[in-house]
């Protein structure tokens, strides 16, 4: 039993601390804010209770008092509770208030720091908050006061400090902030900046002067969350802005994928600056419970000569079963390993095992045709894959007289709960790595003829064409080839 306040940082999981990730992955209950990103929420175990306590300006669906009481109630139930907060829990985030009730009731707690948006906004805008030539101090100020009162800011003192001023929660009060600084004696021409959606791939940055910044924000319809930075250091932004130079900045891409499969495609696209919206069309349900077929077939593993995998998901479920049931991996020593493609093979290699065969074309038919020429008389295949998987593999093997057992170790359960993420069709490309992802996406999307689809292989492309999408196929059936195709289409 413990409550942990975790700072989620300003944006995606890349800026979540390792300790924060550890705590989330062992949580029983998570209370999270509205600025916590989807990719951070995705690392929370499916078994954990997730409670949205997000607050908007002037709209607190769960009042702070109730949040405090919820933390206490869940902890008293003996659960590991995480309070997941945007930025840092102790920087204008009411973390101290949330600990008060826990301390009064002797509930153990921990605080995991997070990267404040005040720091991240400057870093991602190319603005060094301190610089020995022009700013020897840094001052963070909240423009949001208790009970929505007007904040009592000592502008006169701030103007005399000759440092960098960073205002959080100040979009609605930007006119008062700039006027207050000018009235206190600060130069109207002082460089200033406003950074919206800090450290996310939808970040926008606007530079100007102290006098001009309110009109710049109004003209560009800047919304919360945004950070205001005032000081001479803003002049460095044009030279030091690394984030805006990413090659796929301002591209919005839907990644339709299987959950909880690690999304290498999403991570690669984010690294290039894309705003990625993940659509977990399918969830994986392992068939590894007591009395499962996998367990029964493993009892006679010596009857097989080849172990065949058709997905990375299947590889991981297979080896997790061995570990959980204390089955010695040396039981597989007499088997050759075949995989449908390079990505699946990489998952096998993570377990220290060499892959003996991967077909030139990464599909079930090619895998089957290759194996029929390799499998000797009397040898038998152990195929570990999804229930109701593609029939080409087993059909071709059967026609060739090759002995095999098709062992379902998981199934793909449809989940279109995230359909709202794509309802507006507000994106540049949709990416697909399997026909099943195409089908799931098609059920959730509208105006499919307007969709630009980037597909990993011809079979997936055929499924997208059947729905009238504009289809582009990667040169190779790999994630990195898909990324290259998107870069090519974006130039």
C-alpha positions, 0 to 999 in steps of 0.5 A, spaced: 500 500 500 502 506 497 501 513 494 506 515 489 505 522 486 508 521 479 510 527 474 508 525 467 512 531 464 510 536 459 508 531 453 510 524 451 513 518 454 520 520 452 520 525 457 517 520 463 522 518 468 525 511 468 522 511 476 515 514 473 515 508 468 517 503 473 511 506 478 506 506 473 507 499 470 506 496 477 500 500 479 493 498 481 490 504 480 492 511 476 488 518 477 491 522 471 490 529 469 488 531 462 495 533 459 497 526 460 499 523 453 496 517 450 502 514 449 504 514 457 497 512 459 498 506 454 504 503 459 499 503 465 497 495 466 490 493 463 489 490 470 489 497 473 483 502 474 484 508 471 480 514 473 480 521 469 480 527 474 483 532 469 481 539 470 480 544 464 480 552 466 473 553 469 471 546 469 473 541 474 469 535 473 472 532 479 474 537 485 480 537 488 477 535 495 474 529 492 481 527 488 484 527 495 479 523 498 480 518 492 487 517 493 486 516 501 480 511 499 484 507 494 490 506 499 486 504 504 484 498 500 491 496 500 492 498 493 498 501 489 496 508 487 499 513 482 497 520 482 499 522 475 500 529 474 502 533 468 509 536 469 512 536 476 507 534 482 510 540 486 511 546 480 504 549 480 500 542 481 497 542 488 502 536 489 503 538 496 495 539 498 494 532 495 499 529 500 496 533 506 490 528 507 495 522 506 500 524 511 494 526 516 492 518 516 499 515 516 499 513 508 506 512 506 507 516 499 513 517 494 514 523 490 517 522 483 519 529 480 517 530 473 520 535 467 516 542 468 513 545 462 517 551 464 523 548 463 521 543 457 518 549 453 524 553 453 528 547 451 524 545 445 523 552 443 531 553 443 531 558 448 536 557 454 533 560 460 539 562 463 545 565 459 551 568 462 551 574 457 544 576 458 540 572 464 543 570 470 537 568 474 530 564 472 523 566 475 517 561 474 510 565 476 503 562 475 498 566 472 492 562 475 490 564 482 486 560 487 479 561 486 480 564 479 482 570 483 486 575 479 494 573 481 497 578 485 504 578 481 509 583 483 511 586 476 516 591 479 520 587 483 520 582 477 522 587 472 528 589 476 531 582 476 534 582 469 532 575 469 528 570 465 521 570 466 517 564 465 509 564 466 505 558 466 497 558 465 497 565 463 494 564 456 488 568 458 491 573 462 497 574 457 495 581 456 495 583 463 502 580 464 505 584 458 502 590 460 504 589 467 511 588 465 511 594 461 508 598 466 513 596 471 519 599 467 520 593 462 522 595 455 516 594 450 521 591 445 524 586 450 524 579 446 518 574 448 515 568 446 509 563 447 510 556 446 503 552 445 503 544 447 510 544 449 514 538 447 509 535 443 509 534 436 503 539 435 507 544 439 507 551 436 512 557 437 511 564 436 516 569 437 515 577 438 516 583 443 513 584 450 508 589 447 506 585 441 506 578 444 498 579 446 496 580 439 500 575 436 497 570 441 490 572 439 491 572 431 494 565 432 489 563 436 494 560 442 490 555 447 492 552 453 497 549 455 502 554 453 508 557 456 510 565 456 517 566 456 520 573 457 527 575 456 533 577 452 534 569 451 528 569 447 533 572 441 537 565 441 531 561 439 532 562 431 539 559 432 538 554 437 531 551 435 532 544 433 525 541 434 522 545 429 527 542 424 525 535 424 523 533 417 516 531 419 514 536 423 506 538 422 505 531 419 499 528 423 499 520 422 494 515 424 498 508 426 493 503 426 496 497 430 495 491 435 495 492 442 499 491 447 505 490 441 510 495 442 509 500 436 516 501 433 513 505 427 510 510 432 516 511 436 520 512 429 515 517 426 515 521 433 522 521 432 522 525 426 517 530 428 510 527 427 504 528 431 502 520 432 495 518 434 495 511 435 489 507 434 489 500 438 484 496 433 485 490 436 487 487 443 491 481 444 488 475 448 493 470 450 491 462 450 496 460 455 491 459 461 491 452 465 489 446 460 491 450 454 493 447 447 500 450 448 502 447 454 499 440 452 503 440 445 509 442 449 509 436 453 511 432 447 516 438 444 521 432 442 516 430 436 517 436 432 523 438 428 521 446 427 518 451 431 514 456 426 512 463 428 508 468 424 508 474 429 513 478 434 507 478 439 506 470 438 514 470 439 513 474 446 507 470 448 510 463 447 517 465 451 513 468 456 509 462 457 516 458 458 518 462 463 512 463 467 511 455 467 518 454 469 520 450 462 527 449 461 529 453 454 534 447 453 527 443 451 528 447 444 535 445 443 533 440 437 528 445 434 530 449 428 526 456 428 522 459 422 519 466 422 515 469 417 519 476 416 525 480 419 521 483 425 519 477 427 526 474 427 528 480 431 524 478 437 526 471 437 533 473 437 532 477 443 531 470 447 538 468 444 536 464 439 538 463 432 533 463 426 534 458 421 529 460 416 526 467 413 523 467 406 524 472 401 517 475 401 514 476 408 508 472 408 505 466 410 504 463 403 512 464 402 513 461 409 510 455 407 513 454 400 520 455 403 519 450 408 516 445 404 523 444 401 526 444 407 522 439 411 525 432 411 520 426 411 518 424 418 519 431 420 513 435 423 512 443 424 510 446 431 506 452 428 505 457 434 501 463 432 494 467 432 487 463 432 484 464 426 490 466 422 491 467 415 490 460 412 495 460 406 500 457 411 497 451 413 493 450 406 500 450 402 503 445 408 497 440 407 497 440 400 505 438 400 504 433 405 508 436 410 506 434 417 504 440 422 500 442 428 497 449 428 497 451 435 493 457 437 497 461 443 493 468 442 487 471 439 486 478 436 480 481 440 477 487 436 477 493 440 474 500 436 473 504 443 478 509 440 474 511 434 473 518 436 480 519 435 479 518 427 472 521 426 474 527 424 479 525 418 484 530 421 490 527 419 495 526 413 496 519 413 494 512 416 499 506 416 497 499 417 501 493 418 496 488 417 490 486 413 486 486 420 488 493 422 485 495 415 479 492 417 478 495 424 480 502 421 475 501 416 469 500 421 471 506 425 473 511 419 468 515 414 470 517 407 475 512 406 476 514 399 480 520 402 485 516 406 492 516 404 494 509 406 501 507 407 502 499 408 507 494 410 506 489 404 502 487 398 497 483 402 495 489 407 495 494 401 490 490 397 485 490 404 486 498 403 484 498 396 478 494 397 476 500 401 477 505 396 483 508 400 489 511 396 494 506 397 502 507 398 506 500 399 513 500 402 519 498 398 520 492 404 516 489 409 519 493 415 517 498 419 523 503 417 521 502 410 514 504 411 518 510 415 522 512 408 515 511 404 512 517 409 518 521 408 518 520 400 511 522 400 512 528 405 517 531 400 
